[in-house]
């Protein structure tokens, strides 16, 4: 299936010279999934609500300040005849909800995650939530401040946070949109009158005051189709995953991005690897990342990797011009989910540190044994005969 009939020629567009304040207001008013940025009519990139929220760009700055062309490809581009699987991969690796669609080299329209999911909905019965959800979600307490929520969303590269009460039970959820809406709304109030200066206290507002409650949940045995139908019906980008017998205990999260990622799974011999923020790759290539993960996976008996996700995040700190990079590698295997994280100056260094940590964590998984260790045990047994 290609996206020719799924994409739409309707999209929101701004010029690189547009004020960031106006863009923030656009997200508040129309809630677009992403805004296409052009320079005198030429395509420059896409900005999302998450990028706007997590940026430190002032309202008076221009949109151009937020557009960062990658080293290899200025911005994601989809051909109108591209297949759904490749389009899903581009959306996931670009950490985007929409991507521009081109026809004969000209910007034609956009393709969204919702459009893809609705098109393949009938095929999602074959997957369950357990097949694709993310376990061990990052959480916050009800009295944690908005500032802490923003830091968590930025640090972990996620779009929603489950909120727990003092007993550890799920009581709400907060998303990037909730926070953006709150911050924009409150900033409007602080422009005149006695409230000037109150914005300094916005980050200390308890997350309880802006979270959504009650929370829509799902369970591990629910089909991906049912989960997506719930998300589309209620206009949610994700659901909390709970045990069947207790919807107060959150054990994971399933998002539209998780479902899109599942669409990229293949039956090919080579492992399926998704890389978020792929533009940060420097002295290591995409193939190098894949080979590194395959090398770790191939060392261990009884473990088959169904899918791997690698996420890079850039910090402000630099060493001789090279940024400090945070890398997280998460594997979905026949045993369980396992992850490794690390930091280093440059993407390759960060990846190697994360890969070493991943291998140590794999060893701790019950029933997973190094093939080399296994061969050594066999040789010792043979020598004893």
Secondary structure, DSSP 4 states (H G I P E B T S, - for coil): -BSTTT-BS---EEETTSBHHHHHHHHHHH--S-EEEEETTEEEEEE-HHHHHH----TTSBGGGG----SS-SS-EEETT-BHHHHHHHHHHTT-SEEEEEETTEEEEEEEHHHHHHHTGGGGGG-BHHHH-EES--EEETT-BHHHHHHHHHHHT-SEEEEE-TTS-EEEEEEHHHHHHHHHHHHHHTTSGGGTTGGGGGGGSBGGGT-B-S--EE-TTSBHHHHHHHHHHHT-SEEEEEETTEEEEEEEEEEHHHHHHHHT---SSSPPEEEETGGG--SS-HHHHHHHHHHHHHTEET--EEEEEEEEEEEEEEETTEEEEEEEEEEEESS-EEEEEEEEESHHHHHHHHHHHHHHHHHHSTT-EEHHHHHHHHHHHHHH-
